[in-house]
Amino acid sequence: MENISLNNGLVCPAVGIGTFMLSPADAENSVREALKMGYRLVDTANAYVNERAVGRGIKESGVKREEIFLSTKLWPSEYENPNAVDETLERLGVDYVDLLYIHQPAGNWLAGYRQLEKAYREGKAKSIGISNFEGEYIEELETKWEIVPQFIQVEAHPYFTQKELRKTLDRYDIKLMSWYPLGHGDKSLIQEPVFRKLADKYGKTPAQVILRWHTQMGFAVIPGSKNVDHIKDNLDIMDFSLTDEEMAEIARLDKNERYYHRTDEQLRQFAGWRPDFERA
Ligand SMILES: NC(=O)c1ccc[n+]([C@@H]2O[C@H](COP(=O)([O-])OP(=O)(O)OC[C@H]3O[C@@H](n4cnc5c(N)ncnc54)[C@H](OP(=O)(O)O)[C@@H]3O)[C@@H](O)[C@H]2O)c1
């Protein structure tokens, strides 16, 4: 597995498994199977309401905790809860996470970021990150952070490559972790002729070509899946490399267009919603 070097000296696997919209049963299954087949990066969040299930999947896999790069996210309802980090660790069944994000720039997000910094200093989070903090939000945070984050997690795929944001990231060596890396399964992205052509050339699937593009862009990538064949395919992308010409051809697909358009009203709703955390 290729690793990504972080600005605090740690490394993170380039490919992992995402668990957004997976029920607890599916998340437990996907995480266990993914780890058994060699994945070492797992991404979840308070808001996915499957952290306990992810923790069970990790235990059932038999893979040692220290070999796994575990990432989760505090939801805005937790930003002012002084026990949020400990409660998150308790749900996951671990005593530290490798990466802790604040999930949205909603509510008192600076209090949330201060919790990340505290968790980092205490060793409860080995690295920290911001999720969905593009534009004005990262600009404001830049003037306030005491610890520069290691990661930002944002929507990114060949139709939307975060060109603008990456200029800021490069200044601080903050790494990008792509969400919706496969366009949330959008067929029109996966079926772009260039991916079919390259898939045929390298003996891969179009989805594998897209994921390889992410890693060659320097992004960490966490495709979500509850299909064991897809999970296997999504890890099996390191035995070929796209040429500079092929990367340039894919770059021409960039429409600077997202799938997900968040509004200020949604941010207000995010701030007012509390996940109904799993009890067991
Ligand atoms: N920070 C945030 O706000 C945020 C937002 C969204 C997502 N995320 C994170 O990013 C991860 C990835 O996003 P996502 O899961 O929404 O979207 P995605 O990875 O772009 O797409 C997932 C979809 O693609 C399908 N798929 C997966 N592998 C495939 C393959 N090899 N061939 C064909 N189809 C395939 C899956 O179906 P099958 O189940 O049938 O494989 C699923 O429908 C999430 O799981 C989550 O961890 C974060």
The ligand as an SDF file (V2000), in Angstrom:
LIG
                    3D

 48 52  0  0  0  0  0  0  0  0999 V2000
  -16.9940   14.4730    5.2680 N   0  0  0  0  0  0  0  0  0  0  0  0
  -18.1400   14.4190    4.6480 C   0  0  0  0  0  0  0  0  0  0  0  0
  -18.9890   15.3270    4.7540 O   0  0  0  0  0  0  0  0  0  0  0  0
  -18.4360   13.2250    3.7990 C   0  0  0  0  0  0  0  0  0  0  0  0
  -19.5240   13.2320    2.9170 C   0  0  0  0  0  0  0  0  0  0  0  0
  -19.7580   12.0900    2.1370 C   0  0  0  0  0  0  0  0  0  0  0  0
  -18.9050   11.0060    2.2630 C   0  0  0  0  0  0  0  0  0  0  0  0
  -17.8540   11.0240    3.1470 N   0  0  0  0  0  0  0  0  0  0  0  0
  -16.9050    9.8710    3.3010 C   0  0  0  0  0  0  0  0  0  0  0  0
  -16.4470    9.5210    1.9960 O   0  0  0  0  0  0  0  0  0  0  0  0
  -16.7340    8.1370    1.7620 C   0  0  0  0  0  0  0  0  0  0  0  0
  -16.9910    7.9180    0.2840 C   0  0  0  0  0  0  0  0  0  0  0  0
  -18.1510    8.5840   -0.1520 O   0  0  0  0  0  0  0  0  0  0  0  0
  -19.4620    7.8010   -0.6200 P   0  0  0  0  0  0  0  0  0  0  0  0
  -19.3970    6.4230   -0.0550 O   0  0  0  0  0  0  0  0  0  0  0  0
  -20.6290    8.6090   -0.2820 O   0  0  0  0  0  0  0  0  0  0  0  0
  -19.3430    7.8250   -2.1980 O   0  0  0  0  0  0  0  0  0  0  0  0
  -18.4140    7.0480   -3.2530 P   0  0  0  0  0  0  0  0  0  0  0  0
  -17.3330    6.2870   -2.5550 O   0  0  0  0  0  0  0  0  0  0  0  0
  -18.0520    8.0240   -4.3050 O   0  0  0  0  0  0  0  0  0  0  0  0
  -19.4590    6.0550   -3.9040 O   0  0  0  0  0  0  0  0  0  0  0  0
  -20.0560    5.0090   -3.2000 C   0  0  0  0  0  0  0  0  0  0  0  0
  -20.9600    4.2940   -4.1710 C   0  0  0  0  0  0  0  0  0  0  0  0
  -20.1560    3.7350   -5.2140 O   0  0  0  0  0  0  0  0  0  0  0  0
  -20.4110    2.3420   -5.3170 C   0  0  0  0  0  0  0  0  0  0  0  0
  -19.1120    1.6800   -5.5230 N   0  0  0  0  0  0  0  0  0  0  0  0
  -18.1120    1.5160   -4.6420 C   0  0  0  0  0  0  0  0  0  0  0  0
  -17.0690    0.8580   -5.1910 N   0  0  0  0  0  0  0  0  0  0  0  0
  -17.4310    0.6130   -6.4800 C   0  0  0  0  0  0  0  0  0  0  0  0
  -16.7970   -0.0410   -7.5610 C   0  0  0  0  0  0  0  0  0  0  0  0
  -15.5810   -0.5810   -7.4340 N   0  0  0  0  0  0  0  0  0  0  0  0
  -17.4680   -0.1170   -8.7460 N   0  0  0  0  0  0  0  0  0  0  0  0
  -18.7080    0.4200   -8.8900 C   0  0  0  0  0  0  0  0  0  0  0  0
  -19.3610    1.0390   -7.8940 N   0  0  0  0  0  0  0  0  0  0  0  0
  -18.7350    1.1430   -6.7010 C   0  0  0  0  0  0  0  0  0  0  0  0
  -21.0270    1.9260   -4.0000 C   0  0  0  0  0  0  0  0  0  0  0  0
  -21.9700    0.8950   -4.1880 O   0  0  0  0  0  0  0  0  0  0  0  0
  -21.7280   -0.6110   -3.5780 P   0  0  0  0  0  0  0  0  0  0  0  0
  -22.0500   -0.5480   -2.1200 O   0  0  0  0  0  0  0  0  0  0  0  0
  -22.6730   -1.4080   -4.3850 O   0  0  0  0  0  0  0  0  0  0  0  0
  -20.2830   -0.9570   -3.8470 O   0  0  0  0  0  0  0  0  0  0  0  0
  -21.7580    3.1970   -3.5590 C   0  0  0  0  0  0  0  0  0  0  0  0
  -23.0550    3.2490   -4.1320 O   0  0  0  0  0  0  0  0  0  0  0  0
  -17.9490    7.8710    2.6620 C   0  0  0  0  0  0  0  0  0  0  0  0
  -18.2070    6.5060    2.8480 O   0  0  0  0  0  0  0  0  0  0  0  0
  -17.5430    8.6140    3.9020 C   0  0  0  0  0  0  0  0  0  0  0  0
  -16.6300    7.8650    4.6840 O   0  0  0  0  0  0  0  0  0  0  0  0
  -17.6050   12.1250    3.8920 C   0  0  0  0  0  0  0  0  0  0  0  0
  1  2  1  0
  2  3  2  0
  2  4  1  0
  4  5  1  0
  4 48  2  0
  5  6  2  0
  6  7  1  0
  7  8  2  0
  8  9  1  0
  8 48  1  0
  9 10  1  0
  9 46  1  0
 10 11  1  0
 11 12  1  0
 11 44  1  0
 12 13  1  0
 13 14  1  0
 14 15  2  0
 14 16  1  0
 14 17  1  0
 17 18  1  0
 18 19  2  0
 18 20  1  0
 18 21  1  0
 21 22  1  0
 22 23  1  0
 23 24  1  0
 23 42  1  0
 24 25  1  0
 25 26  1  0
 25 36  1  0
 26 27  1  0
 26 35  1  0
 27 28  2  0
 28 29  1  0
 29 30  1  0
 29 35  2  0
 30 31  1  0
 30 32  2  0
 32 33  1  0
 33 34  2  0
 34 35  1  0
 36 37  1  0
 36 42  1  0
 37 38  1  0
 38 39  2  0
 38 40  1  0
 38 41  1  0
 42 43  1  0
 44 45  1  0
 44 46  1  0
 46 47  1  0
M  CHG  2   8   1  16  -1
M  END
$$$$
